[in-house]
Amino acid sequence: MELTPIRVRGRRKRRAATKTKSLDEKENGESKAVALRRPKGGRPMMSFADKAASQSQAVARSHMPKKTSSAKRRRKLSRLECLPVELIEKIFLYSLDVDLPRSSPALAAALSRERMYRVFILLSFWNDVPVENDAAQPAIARILAPAEYERLDEERRKALQSDVLRCRWCTVQRILGQLPELMNLAIQKYWLGVGITMDVTNQQAFDNFLAKDGDTRIFEGTDSNGNHYTLSVIPLLSITVTCAETQEVNTHRILSVKGFPDGLLRGDDGFSDDDIAYLETLRTGHGFDAPGTDVSFSRDALQQGIHNALVEHNSRALCTLLKIDEYFTRHRLESEGTDPSASSYSIPPEHFHTAVTIAGDDPTIFQLLLRANAESLPADDSAITQWAMDLHSAFGSWLLDFMVQLPEHIDAARANPRTAGLFYMGRANHDIEPGRRYLDEVLGVTELSSWMDETEFDVTSLWETESPDSPS
C-alpha cells in the first residue's frame, strides 16, 4: 500500500535560512578581506609641526570678534545728536521740552547739566507779570542766560512747572538754591525796572541787603512822577511794593507755585525729611494771601498720602498734608458753590479709624485730624468710643462728650464753617462750648490760632546776614 507523501512547509524556511546564512558568510568574508587590506592603528598621528600649526589657528579663532545681529550693533548718531553741545542747549531752551533729554543717551549726556536745571527752575517758578515802562529786561536777560529772555504766559508756565516738578532732578535742594535768583528777578522787575530810584541812604541799605551785609528789609524810593513807594522784603518768600499816593499794594511771591506733584503728595517711598521740606517749601512759597484756586493737584493722591502718613505714624508729614488739603480744598469748594452746606469741606472718616488703630495711647495724630475737620468724625463708632474710654485722659473724656453732641453740631458747622465749626483753618472756635472745653480742658490754653502760617521749615532763615561785628 503506497503512502501519500506529506509536504512539510517548514523545510522551505530552513532552506531559505540556510541560503541567507551562506550569503551572510560570504559578505562577512568580503568585509574581513577589506579590513585586512586597511592600515592598522586608526588615524595616523600628526607631526609636531602640524600640531603646532593647528593649535595656533585655534587660538587665533578664539580671539576673533563674534558676529552680532544688526539689532545689537551700535546705533549711528542722528544729526541732532552730532551737533555741538551749545547748539543742543539752545534747541532745548527754545523748545522747553523736558522729554528731549529722555529721547536718547547722547542728548541726556549733553543736557543733564546744572545750568540747564537752573534755567528751567527760574522760568517755571517766576511769576513774570507785565508792567509798564519795563526797563529791567537787560538785567533779567543776564540772570536767565543762557536762555533768551521771553515772557511765558500763565498757561505755558503752569504746564512747564508741572513738567519740571515731575523730573527726578528737580529736588528741594535745587529749588532752594535758586530762591535768591528768583528774589532778584522780582526786585529787578517790580522795583528797579519800573523806574524807582532811592536816595543815598536807602541805596546803601539796599546794596547791603543784597550782599547779605545788613538787616534792613524796608526801603523807600520815588518814581519819575514824584510818587513815593515802599519796598518790603520777606527774604526768599515775597516782596511788597506800596504806593503812598494811591495806597496801591502789590505783593509778589518769590516762588509762584501752580501745583503739587502726585508722587510727592502720596509719599510712595515714605516721607523723608527732604520730602517734608519740599512740601513745606511749596506750601509756604504759595503763601496765604491768595485763594490758590489756580493751583492744581490730585486730591486722591493727597488722601492716599494722608493715609500713608498715618500708617507711618509720621505726624510731621500728616500735619503738612492736612494743611495743604484744607487750605486749597476749602477755597476751591467755596469758590465753586454758593450753598455752604453743599460745598462743605470734609475728610474721609476712614482716616479716624486708621488713626485709632495706629495711635495706641498717643492721641497726637488723631488730634491733627480733628484740627483739620472735626465734623468728619464718625458720630457713633464703637472702635473710636472704646479707644477714647481707654485713654483715661482729659482728651478722652472730651472726645466722648463731643461724639454725643456731634450730630446736631454738624448741621450748624456746615451752614457756617467759619463761625460754627470746631476748627477753621486750624483755628479753634472759642465761641462754641466744645471749642472752649477743648482749649481749657485738653490744651490748657486760651487761644489756638490758624495753623497755616506755622511751619517747621522756614525758608527765610536761609537768608543769613553777616553781623557787622563778625570777623571778615
C-alpha positions, 0 to 999 in steps of 0.5 A: 500500500503506497503512502501519500507523501506529506509536504512539510512547509517548514523545510522551505524556511530552513532552506531559505535560512540556510541560503541567507546564512551562506550569503551572510558568510560570504559578505562577512568574508568580503568585509574581513578581506577589506579590513585586512587590506586597511592600515592598522592603528586608526588615524595616523598621528600628526607631526609636531609641526602640524600640531603646532600649526593647528593649535595656533589657528585655534587660538587665533579663532578664539580671539576673533570678534563674534558676529552680532545681529544688526539689532545689537550693533551700535546705533549711528548718531542722528544729526541732532545728536552730532551737533555741538553741545551749545547748539543742543542747549539752545534747541532745548531752551527754545523748545522747553521740552523736558522729554528731549533729554529722555529721547536718547543717551547722547542728548541726556549726556549733553543736557543733564547739566546744572545750568540747564536745571537752573534755567528751567527752575527760574522760568517755571517758578517766576511769576513774570507779570507785565508792567509798564515802562519795563526797563529791567529786561537787560538785567533779567536777560543776564540772570536767565542766560543762557536762555533768551529772555521771553515772557511765558504766559500763565498757561505755558508756565503752569504746564512747564512747572508741572513738567519740571516738578515731575523730573527726578532732578528737580529736588528741594535742594535745587529749588532752594538754591535758586530762591535768591535768583528768583528774589532778584528777578522780582526786585529787578522787575517790580522795583528797579525796572519800573523806574524807582530810584532811592536816595543815598541812604536807602541805596546803601541799605539796599546794596547791603541787603543784597550782599547779605551785609545788613538787616534792613528789609524796608526801603523807600524810593520815588518814581519819575512822577514824584510818587513815593513807594515802599519796598518790603522784603520777606527774604526768599518768600515775597516782596511788597511794593506800596504806593503812598499816593494811591495806597496801591499794594502789590505783593509778589511771591518769590516762588509762584507755585501752580501745583503739587506733584502726585508722587510727592503728595502720596509719599510712595517711598515714605516721607523723608525729611527732604520730602517734608521740606519740599512740601513745606517749601511749596506750601509756604512759597504759595503763601496765604494771601491768595485763594490758590484756586489756580493751583492744581493737584490730585486730591486722591493722591493727597488722601492716599498720602494722608493715609500713608502718613498715618500708617507711618505714624509720621505726624510731621508729614500728616500735619503738612498734608492736612494743611495743604488739603484744607487750605486749597480744598476749602477755597476751591469748594467755596469758590465753586458753590454758593450753598455752604452746606453743599460745598462743605469741606470734609475728610474721609472718616476712614482716616479716624479709624486708621488713626485709632488703630495706629495711635495706641495711647498717643492721641497726637495724630488723631488730634491733627485730624480733628484740627483739620475737620472735626465734623468728619468724625464718625458720630457713633463708632464703637472702635473710636468710643472704646479707644477714647474710654481707654485713654483715661485722659482729659482728651478722652473724656472730651472726645466722648462728650463731643461724639454725643453732641456731634450730630446736631453740631454738624448741621450748624458747622456746615451752614457756617464753617467759619463761625460754627465749626470746631476748627477753621483753618486750624483755628479753634472756635472759642465761641462754641462750648466744645471749642472752649472745653477743648482749649481749657480742658485738653490744651490748657490754653486760651487761644489756638490760632490758624495753623497755616502760617506755622511751619517747621521749615522756614525758608527765610532763615536761609537768608543769613546776614553777616553781623557787622561785628563778625570777623571778615 
